[in-house]
Every structure is written in structure tokens, then in C-alpha cells.
Amino acid sequence: MEERKVSESESVISRVMMPPDANLAGNVFGGSILKMIDEISGIVATRHCRRNVVTASIEHMDFLYPVHIGNLVTLKARMNFVGRTSMEVGVKVYAENLENGDLNFTGNAIITLVSLDESGRPVEVPRLIVETEEDKALFQEGHERWLNRNERQKKLSTKNANGNVK
Ligand SMILES: CC(C)(COP(=O)(O)OP(=O)(O)OC[C@H]1O[C@@H](n2cnc3c(N)ncnc32)[C@H](O)[C@@H]1OP(=O)(O)O)[C@@H](O)C(=O)NCCC(=O)NCCS
């Protein structure tokens, strides 16, 4: 079975926020940041499995600090955990005021993507080689989220099968 290190898929992207990214007061839309998060998590996941990937869920997203037009938004993303066909990517978002150099940690997100084969069916991904203490801790947390999610989905499909949920 193929294996890849966390460092082989780690990625960084940056973009200056423009007027179409923001409301009339100049505050950047959460959706503009979410689009960048979707893009970078797709890059990380594709680098890991070298196949087509789709976003299955956004588990978690906090916006901690406002971002304005003219700020340079930088996203850093890494693979936290891989299941059989799914991959959990952690994304950190920073905003820099280019005029005075102030840098703020503005948010973080956890995204799960699934690798697809040529027919669009989920396909097994390479194992993740965890090397550092941070890698190990994030893998463990991702594994717990994966177990909880599978448990929730199992319960949901049982309810659906019983006709309790429309
Ligand atoms: C994601 C998708 C491929 C899963 O297909 P599926 O038939 O449910 O596949 P499976 O039940 O075999 O699950 C495959 C993997 O996806 C994971 N998964 C499925 N639904 C998930 C969800 N909502 N959140 C996180 N992971 C999910 C499963 O845990 C499984 O992971 P594993 O192989 O590591 O154990 C399918 O739901 C899909 O195509 N969704 C649309 C994705 C998309 O187009 N996104 C862009 C926005 S529109």
C-alpha cells in the first residue's frame, strides 16, 4: 500500500482581498474565505492521493478576526488524518495588513474530502506517515472525528430505513 508523509502535501496559498470579496463596509465575506479553504484543501488532498477529490464536509469553521479589502489572506493547510477513501485536512487562515505589517490569525477549518476513481466512486487513498508529535496528535483527533461521524451516519441510515426521518 502506498504511503505519503504529511510534508509531501502541505500547502500555502495567498491572495489580496478585492472589492468583490467584501460587503459595502469593506468586510470580507466568510464565503470568500471558505472558497479559498475549499481550494487549498483540494490541493492538499490531491497532492496526497494524486486523484480527483471532492469535498464531503466542512466539519468546523471559526472566524476569529475581521478581514478587510486590501488584506493579504494566507492559508496554510496540512493533512491531519486519512481513513480508507477519505482525507481530513486542517486549514489555518491569516490576514496581513500590508500597510503596517499587522498579522492576525483569523480562523481555522477542518475539511473532509473523498478520493474518486475514474467512474466517480470512492477509492482507497495512500496511508499517512506521521512523524512528529503534532502529526500524531492531529491524526488521533481526526481518527476520533472519523469514528464519531461513521457512528452518526450508521444511526441516521438505520432511522431512514425505519421511516422515522423524512
Ligand atoms: C462524498 C461522497 C463521494 C461520499 O460517497 P458515498 O457513496 O457516501 O461513499 P461512502 O459511504 O463509501 O463513503 C466514502 C468515504 O466518505 C466518507 N464520507 C461520506 N460522507 C461524508 C460526510 N458527509 N462527511 C465526511 N466524510 C464522509 C466516509 O466516511 C468514507 O470514508 P472512509 O472511506 O475513509 O471510511 C458523496 O457523498 C458525494 O459525491 N458527495 C458530493 C461531493 C461534492 O460534490 N462536493 C462538492 C460540493 S457540491
Ligand as a Chemical Component Dictionary entry (heavy atoms), coordinates in Angstrom:
data_LIG
# 
_chem_comp.id                   LIG 
_chem_comp.type                 NON-POLYMER 
_chem_comp.pdbx_formal_charge   0 
_chem_comp.three_letter_code    LIG 
# 
loop_
_chem_comp_atom.comp_id 
_chem_comp_atom.atom_id 
_chem_comp_atom.alt_atom_id 
_chem_comp_atom.type_symbol 
_chem_comp_atom.charge 
_chem_comp_atom.model_Cartn_x 
_chem_comp_atom.model_Cartn_y 
_chem_comp_atom.model_Cartn_z 
_chem_comp_atom.pdbx_ordinal 
LIG C1  C1  C 0 -18.593 12.354 -0.604 1  
LIG C2  C2  C 0 -19.192 11.216 -1.418 2  
LIG C3  C3  C 0 -18.267 10.851 -2.577 3  
LIG C4  C4  C 0 -19.316 10.001 -0.493 4  
LIG O1  O1  O 0 -19.924 8.995  -1.241 5  
LIG P1  P1  P 0 -20.627 7.738  -0.520 6  
LIG O2  O2  O 0 -21.287 6.940  -1.541 7  
LIG O3  O3  O 0 -21.391 8.210  0.661  8  
LIG O4  O4  O 0 -19.375 6.938  -0.104 9  
LIG P2  P2  P 0 -19.124 6.012  1.148  10 
LIG O5  O5  O 0 -20.314 5.844  2.039  11 
LIG O6  O6  O 0 -18.472 4.779  0.600  12 
LIG O7  O7  O 0 -18.037 6.845  1.961  13 
LIG C5  C5  C 0 -16.782 7.092  1.402  14 
LIG C6  C6  C 0 -15.986 7.873  2.401  15 
LIG O8  O8  O 0 -16.559 9.160  2.527  16 
LIG C7  C7  C 0 -16.753 9.467  3.885  17 
LIG N1  N1  N 0 -17.924 10.329 3.957  18 
LIG C8  C8  C 0 -19.115 10.121 3.353  19 
LIG N2  N2  N 0 -19.946 11.160 3.655  20 
LIG C9  C9  C 0 -19.229 12.004 4.418  21 
LIG C10 C10 C 0 -19.522 13.259 5.032  22 
LIG N3  N3  N 0 -20.705 13.862 4.916  23 
LIG N4  N4  N 0 -18.552 13.850 5.755  24 
LIG C11 C11 C 0 -17.336 13.288 5.854  25 
LIG N5  N5  N 0 -16.991 12.102 5.314  26 
LIG C12 C12 C 0 -17.935 11.481 4.610  27 
LIG C13 C13 C 0 -16.988 8.121  4.565  28 
LIG O9  O9  O 0 -16.698 8.202  5.945  29 
LIG C14 C14 C 0 -15.994 7.271  3.811  30 
LIG O10 O10 O 0 -14.700 7.470  4.359  31 
LIG P3  P3  P 0 -13.650 6.247  4.516  32 
LIG O11 O11 O 0 -13.584 5.519  3.208  33 
LIG O12 O12 O 0 -12.372 6.917  4.857  34 
LIG O13 O13 O 0 -14.183 5.375  5.617  35 
LIG C15 C15 C 0 -20.620 11.579 -1.986 36 
LIG O14 O14 O 0 -21.492 11.827 -0.887 37 
LIG C16 C16 C 0 -20.586 12.782 -2.884 38 
LIG O15 O15 O 0 -20.240 12.689 -4.055 39 
LIG N6  N6  N 0 -20.968 13.959 -2.367 40 
LIG C17 C17 C 0 -20.906 15.197 -3.143 41 
LIG C18 C18 C 0 -19.493 15.799 -3.054 42 
LIG C19 C19 C 0 -19.373 17.080 -3.808 43 
LIG O16 O16 O 0 -19.750 17.183 -4.946 44 
LIG N7  N7  N 0 -18.817 18.099 -3.140 45 
LIG C20 C20 C 0 -18.635 19.398 -3.693 46 
LIG C21 C21 C 0 -19.694 20.355 -3.218 47 
LIG S1  S1  S 0 -21.154 20.200 -4.146 48 
# 
loop_
_chem_comp_bond.comp_id 
_chem_comp_bond.atom_id_1 
_chem_comp_bond.atom_id_2 
_chem_comp_bond.value_order 
_chem_comp_bond.pdbx_ordinal 
LIG C1  C2  SING 1  
LIG C2  C3  SING 2  
LIG C2  C4  SING 3  
LIG C2  C15 SING 4  
LIG C4  O1  SING 5  
LIG O1  P1  SING 6  
LIG P1  O2  DOUB 7  
LIG P1  O3  SING 8  
LIG P1  O4  SING 9  
LIG O4  P2  SING 10 
LIG P2  O5  DOUB 11 
LIG P2  O6  SING 12 
LIG P2  O7  SING 13 
LIG O7  C5  SING 14 
LIG C5  C6  SING 15 
LIG C6  O8  SING 16 
LIG C6  C14 SING 17 
LIG O8  C7  SING 18 
LIG C7  N1  SING 19 
LIG C7  C13 SING 20 
LIG N1  C8  SING 21 
LIG N1  C12 SING 22 
LIG C8  N2  DOUB 23 
LIG N2  C9  SING 24 
LIG C9  C10 SING 25 
LIG C9  C12 DOUB 26 
LIG C10 N3  SING 27 
LIG C10 N4  DOUB 28 
LIG N4  C11 SING 29 
LIG C11 N5  DOUB 30 
LIG N5  C12 SING 31 
LIG C13 O9  SING 32 
LIG C13 C14 SING 33 
LIG C14 O10 SING 34 
LIG O10 P3  SING 35 
LIG P3  O11 DOUB 36 
LIG P3  O12 SING 37 
LIG P3  O13 SING 38 
LIG C15 O14 SING 39 
LIG C15 C16 SING 40 
LIG C16 O15 DOUB 41 
LIG C16 N6  SING 42 
LIG N6  C17 SING 43 
LIG C17 C18 SING 44 
LIG C18 C19 SING 45 
LIG C19 O16 DOUB 46 
LIG C19 N7  SING 47 
LIG N7  C20 SING 48 
LIG C20 C21 SING 49 
LIG C21 S1  SING 50 
# 
